[in-house]
């Protein structure tokens, strides 16, 4: 099986996105790689495909339990043999996973960096045929990054202990030039093929709403959630106290909401996150402790209830909307008091790992400058997308026509109402989602693991009536075709027949 056959067989796609094939080729040829690609650009596919078509097992080093679970669930649903090793497993479960791995039953194993040098795992790694090592969220190795993890500093030592060094790929959506240099040096990458794709996410609509009072901020948030109906959304708050207050507010207004912050116990965080992943809770209210690498593809909006401390954090957090490529909203509710809160958080943050006083002072100075740029964004009198892309060193057109500033300017720059794209009958999409949800409940997995919203929309657009036609839908690989094709086709055929005879389309099947 070559890379294109694997792309079609497992992922249900016929072409690669920008940068994916370059990174895949590098890893397949035995060369190290560094990929800086935005959220939703398909970084994971860059190491999953080489892993699936090569002899041996790939190790994916990942910092978050939730990310590992999501990735492995998705791979298993596609027919790819994968597993994870982390603290959520009992000792006997970990031993069983390593036993199966030693038998060659997995092609991909996700592992927490803290587990790399444990005796059992090290014994396995020293005797296994390792096809490649992928370091996900690689910016965690840098003390100058947003999400520094000391355990990432031990990855290079682990790799050096292996009897044969496999190619190493480092992947991140967030890397300044300084952080990129740290990734190369601290992971001991050897002449890595480096790919930096654009930061733009055209499907995201950016807006800033200036909120004079706390009461108006609450009213604005409730209105946004009402407008989105049953859509999944994330609300980011600056402090744990705000998270609790906002979650209580939403519950008072009968919004299905849960919360996530570092003050909760591990069990509480895990339970609340699962409620959101499995669509038992419509809205997640959280601090920035939630979300890095979260693989929930159907988040339709992200609201920042408070202004973040910097644009890097804002863009990373806002980017958790619309991972499936469909339209999504990123809304910042801004009040002048947010600046004082952010400054206090910067100046009173815990000392970073092994930093001197001079280094800490330098970091605070840098963070205060980033805060200044964040406030400039909230007051921007130009295209918000242009502001963000310029900040990351990218050129952008004067008007994106998909942000709140461009909407204000539309009377001048857009000819009067340009036609909007015609939407398909919503009843069909609703019926497909209902079926997906029923299957997900039976299997005990998040709905987006069965099919993404993007895949369902493509079904509604194509309206396939045969298995062959169904196989051409985006995101339908061979395993999912066999598993789910007949059930979804039973709905699609009813709609196609009704359309053929000019009959009204039923709301439910």
Secondary structure, 3 states (H helix, E strand, C coil): CCHHHHHHHHHCCCCCCCCHHHHHHHHHCCCCEEEECCCCCCHHHHHHHHHHHCCCEEEEECCCHHHHHHHHHHHHHCCCCEEEECCCCCHHHHHHHHHHHHCCCCCEEEECHHHCCCHHHHHHHHHCCEEEEEECCHHHHCCCCCCCCHHHHHHHHHHHHCCCCCEEEEEECCCCHHHHHHHHHHCCCCCCEEEECCCCCCCEEEEEEECCCHHHHHHHHHHHHHHCCCCEEEEECCCHHHHHHHHHHHHHCCCCEEEECCCCCHHHHHHHHHHHHCCCCCEEEECCCCCCCCCCCCEEEEEECCCCCCHHHHHHHHCCCCCCCCCEEEEEEECCHHHHHHHHHHHCCCCCCCCCHHHHHHHHHHHHHHHHHHHHHHCCCCCHHHHHHHHCCCCCCCCCCCEHHHHHHHHHHCCCCCCCCCCCCHHHHHHHHHHHHHHHHHHCCCHHHHCCHHHHHHHHHHCCCCHHHHCCCCCCCHHHHHHHHHHHHHHHHHHHHHHHCCCCCCCCC
